[in-house]
């Protein structure tokens, strides 16, 4: 009887004590992570409402209390490069933390395609990716992905462009480098900024306002519905043929191509504004970074009446506002039309690309610390490498090329070149696979 009473008393006392929920963290806070040097480094997560949270790193200790929804955040004071060190967040311990420079890579296929897709035709990339790089750390885009060491196995799954950039950069600046990718092949820029960023941007609104009066939406919608009806009929005829061919082990005939739906002025033709930003960039937002690398443009914006340059201005402004760390460098690659490249015959898709004005004319409308570059030396098929890489540590140093105008004062310039393994510039025919090389 006394024993049962004691057990009951212990149970009641346990219920009376406040429940201690496990602190939950974003995927960016995991072993092998890289914290950005030289600026405040935010750390955040969730806990019990009003729970005290203590964060310790090196000789710093920061304390805060979760709000009534369990959200909390602290900022570490600016850090010097080095490590490895241990980051403690409540009862969690995160080992092997380095401090250096962190870059985010985003866009479509040229930023998304992994190293393993290119190494068979690129001996320089194969050599670099076949080695471990202890001061280079990788973070893939999946929701459950965490920071990884750079090893031959992990390198093979990383964005080939971002790996080539990060590996070469780290070897030159000799501090740790972290690279985080959030890119999806064949995607428009309208998927990569939030709904709020787009709706609140005055330049986008003005462009739509000017475009809308002459936009024949009703006629285009009627044409689309006619094409959709024809497609539905063709698909119904194709399906049994495909199933029969598959069953008999024969080649399956190509399916009919569905028409692209038509959106109203200022709206998307398909999908939703911001859908990829929310999935792949939102988890990174607020994590201190050095800058952003962007490779996209072939799929345009997918927002009727809004051009690529205008939308990229909204994207850059929006990302910088949400990150809350000022005008970090945003370095973009925009592929020129194939007609700009002597000896290259445009393929089916390339004529849709617009010939670009000189780089200064393109970058100027965007904002300071932004570089957009297009070169007649390269076409839209090769994936470029980045050179020279140490410029981001040189303040106002601005490398130039005979094919490029000098960057205006105060800008950071990314110089992109498609190169062969021996370092000579070239443009690959559009029928061949792209090659990535390091200088």
Secondary structure by P-SEA (a helix, b strand, c coil): caaaaaaaaaaaaaaacccccccccccccccccccccccbbbbbbbccccbbbbbbcccbbbbbbbccccccccccccccccccbbbbccccccccccccbbbbbbbcccccccccccccccaaaaaaaacccccbbbbccccccccccccaaaaaaccaaaaaaaaaaaaacccbbbbbbbbbccccccccccaaaaaacaaaaaaaaacccccaaaaaaaaaaaaaaaaaaaaaaaaaaaaaaaaaccccccccbbbbbbbcccccccccccccccccccccccccccbbbbbbcccccccccccaaaaaaaaaaaaaaaacccccbbbbbbbccccccccccccccccccccccccccccccccccbbbbbbcccccccccccccccccccccbbbbccccccccccbbbbbbbbccccbbbbbccccbbbbbbcc
